Amino acid sequence: MISPQKPNKENDENQPLEDLHEWEDDLLRRYPEPTEDPVRSKFTDADKKEEEFRDYEADTRDTVREFYRLNHRYQTVDFVRQKRDEYLSLKRERMSLWDGLEFLNTLVDDSDPDTDLSQIQHLLQTSEAIRADGHPRWFVLAGLVHDLGKVLCLWNEPQWAVVGDTFPVGCRFSDKIVFAKFFADNPDSSVAEYQTELGIYEKGCGLDQVLMSWGHDEYIYHVTKDYLPLEALYMLRYHSFYPAHREGEYDYLMNDQDREYFRWVNAFNPYDLYTKSSEPPNVAELRPYYDDLIAEFFPSEIDF
């Protein structure tokens, strides 16, 4: 197995966050758990007021603000195409899915004093909550692997190219993307072809034809796309696409399949955001169940 490359965060502008959980914690601040079951529309926050965005951004930690500045500066069409060429041949490693989880487990957030949970335990919290609610087995498995693409950090990718809200490149950036003002420094903002609503795409072309900003969502989709049902693949590929599934943007790029399957992205989102706790799952006790579940869908080894 390839040895992980530990990112050196000291004086590294590509690692502004103390740890990857800092971005996830900020999502909870932006999208707090409802205190009661609301009547949910297709997009849960489509009517969010503009001033609420301004208030959120004004109170955001400097490290998170810097993370989004870098993300919005460097996620360009050329960068996305470069990373797709670099990673989507899936020639980095061949290993079992559980070995992939163990590999991710070597990503230790030494700077995070508030949690003793391993990466696998965080993923098991999500999958066990899904399992407890009686969802299909493929749904449980999607919960287990949804953040496995964060192994990109172990290949020394910058934080802003691993996590963060995802969005289309090659067309005008939505003003509903968090910290949209930072796109002013993105070179694509000076490319006239990219500054229309559709940009390089056609109306209703479908998200599969759209270049999304590069990160763990797109990567894990390609790692697993030959093995999981389409419902699960939508969850994996678009779970960080908050401008769409929380803010109602980019509907004009979607086709009927996208609109149908985004209900699964919406169903997954609460488990992604609201299942973390300080209570650690017992990995050894749960391992036999998940070994059986993985074997139901995946061969003994897959390409990463």
N, C-alpha and C positions, 0 to 999 in steps of 0.2 A: 504494500500500500504506500502511496506517496506520502511523505512526511509533510505535515502542515507547516506553512510558512507563517510564523507569528507576526502579525502586523506590529510595527514599532510606532506607537501612537505619540511618542514624545516628539514635539516639534514637527508633527506630520500634519499638513493641512488637509490631507485626505481622510483623517480620522478625527473629526471634530467632536464626535459624541464620546462620552465616557464609556459607553457600551451600547450594543444594538438595542437593548431593552429601553434605552432612553427615548428612542423614536417611538416604540410601542407605547410607552407610558404617555407620551405626548398625544398619541392618537386617542387614548382614553380621556384626556383632558378636552380634546376637540369634540369627541363623540362620546359623552358620558353615558353610562348604562341607564336606560329608562327606569324610573322608579315604579312604574306600572306598565302593563301591556298597552301600548298605544294602538290605535287603529292605523296600521301601517300602510302607507301608500307604496306605489311601485318603487319609488326612491325615497328612503326614509327621511332625508333632510332636504328635499327639493325646495322647501319654502324657507330655508334658513335666510335670515336677514343679512344684508350686506354689512351692517354695523357690527353684527356678531363676529364676522370674520375679522374686522378691524380690531375689535376688542381682544380676540384670541391672539392675533399676531402681535399686538402691543405687549402682551403679558408672557410671550414665549421666551424660554431660556435662551441665552446667547449661543450656547452650543448647538441647540436645535436650529436656531435661526441660521447659523453658519453652515450647518449641514444642508439646509434647503438652498442656501445661496450657491454652494458648490454643485449640488444636484442640478439646479436649474441652469447653471452656467455651462456645465459640461455634457449634459444629456442632449446630444445632437443626432441628426440623421447619420452622419458619418461615424460617430462614436458607436451608435447602436449597431450599425452594419459591421463595424470592426469586431465588436464583441460577439455578435452572432457567428461570424466567420471563425473566431478564435475558439468558441466553446461548443457550438452546436453540432460539430462532428462527433462529439461525445467520445473523445479519445484520451481523456485525462486519466481515467482509471476504470477498471472493471471489478466489481465487488457485489456482494449481496446487499439488499436494501438495508438490513439491520447493520451490516458493517458500515454502510453509509451514515446511519444514525450515530454509530460509535465514532466515526470520523468527525462528524459534526460536534460530538461531545468533547472533542479536544479544543473546541473554541471556548476558552474559559474567560469569563469577564472578571479578571482580577480586580478591576477598579470598582466593582459593584458590591458594596458591603451589605446590601439589603436583601440579598438572596443567596441561599446555599444550593439552589436547585440547579441540576445539570440541564443541558439542552434537551436531552431525551425526556427528562421529567417534565419540562415545560410542554413538550409535544404531547406527552401522555395525558397531561391535564386536559388538553383540548380534546383528544380522541376519546378519553374516558367520559367526558361530559356528553359528547355526541352519542356514545354507546349507551349511557344511562338513559337517554331520552328515546331510545328504541329505534334509531335510524338504521338504514341498511348498512351492511358490512362495508361496502365500498365507501360510504360516507365516513365511517369510522376511520378507515384507512387513509382517506384524504386528510382527515384531521391529524393523523400521525405524521404524514410526510409533508404537510403544507409549507413548512419552513426549512425543509431539507436543503433547498437551494442556497441557503446561507453558507454552505461549504465554500462558496465563492470567496468568502473572507479568508479562508485558509489557503487560498491560492493568491493571496495578497492583493485582492481587489479592494479599491477604496470603499468606504462605507456608503458613499453616495451612489455607488454602482451595484449595491447589494440590497439595501432596504430603501424605504421611502415610498410615498404615494407614486403610483405609476400613471403614465399619461401618453397619448399618441405623440409622436414626432413626425415632422413632415407636413404639418398643418398648423393653423394658428393655435397658440396655447390658450386654453380657456382661462378666463379670469376667476373661475371657481377653484382652480388649483391653488392649494395653500401657498402663500408667499409668491403669487404670480408676478409681482413686481420685479422679482429677481430674473425673470426671463429677458429683461432688457439687456442683460450682459451675455445672453446666449447668441452665438454667431448665427444660428438659424433665424433669429429675429430680423436679420438684415437680408435674408433671401426672400425675394418677392414671391417666388413660387410657393413658399411655405406659409405665407401670411394671409391666406384666404381661409374661410371656414373649412373647406374640403382639402385644400393644399394639393398634394400629389395623389389624392384618392378620389373615388367616385361616390356619390351619395348612395348609401345603403350597400356599400361594397362588402360589408361584414368585417368584424374585428380580426378575423384570421388573415385578412389582407393588409392589416394596419401594423406598422412598426411601432411597438410600444417601447417606452424608455426601458433601459436594460436593468435587470435586477434578478432577485432570487425567484420571483414568480415565473418569468419567462423561461428561466433555466430549468426549473423543476418540471414545468409543463413538458418540455422536450425530453427530459430524462424518462418521464413516466407515460408519455402519450400512447405508446403501443400496448399498454397494459390495463389502464383504468377506463371505466365508462366515461362518456362525454360529460355527464353531469359533474363528475369529480374533477375532470380536466378543466372545466370552466372555473370551479372553485380555486384550483391551484393557480391557473394562469391570471386570474383577474381579482384575487382577493385583496390586492393593494390598489386596485383601480378605483380609489375613493371618489375621484371626480365624476365617475359614471354611477356607481352603485349607491353613493350617498348624496351626490349633488345633482344627479340627473343630466349631466353633460354628455355630449358626443353621441346622442341618440341618432343623429343624421349619418353616422358611420356604420351603425348597426344594421343587420338584416333581421329577418323574422326569427331565425334560429338563435341569434344573440339575445333577442328580447325574451324568448321562451326560456333559455337556459340561465339567464341572469337571475331568475328566481332562486336558483340553487346557490349562486354567489351570495344573494341576500340572506338565504337560509343559513349559510355557513358563517357569515360575518359576526353574529353575536358570540359564537363559540371562539372565534379568532380573538375577539376583543375582551370578552368578559369571563373567561374561565381560569385566569391566572390566580393563584393563591400561594401562600407560604407553606401549605400542606403538601409534602412530597409524595408522589405516587411510589409504590413499591415496585421497582422495575423487575426484580427477580420473580415476584409473584405474577406479574402481568405478562412476562416474556412468553410463556407457552401459548397464551391466547393470541398474541401478536405474531408469533412465529407461524401459527396456523393460518392466521388472516393473511399475512404476507404471501405465504405459499399458495393461497387460493388465487392470487392475482398475478404474482411475479415469478419468473424463473429463479433459479438459485443464484444467478449473478446477472447484473445489468451494467450497461455502460454509462459512465459519468463523464 
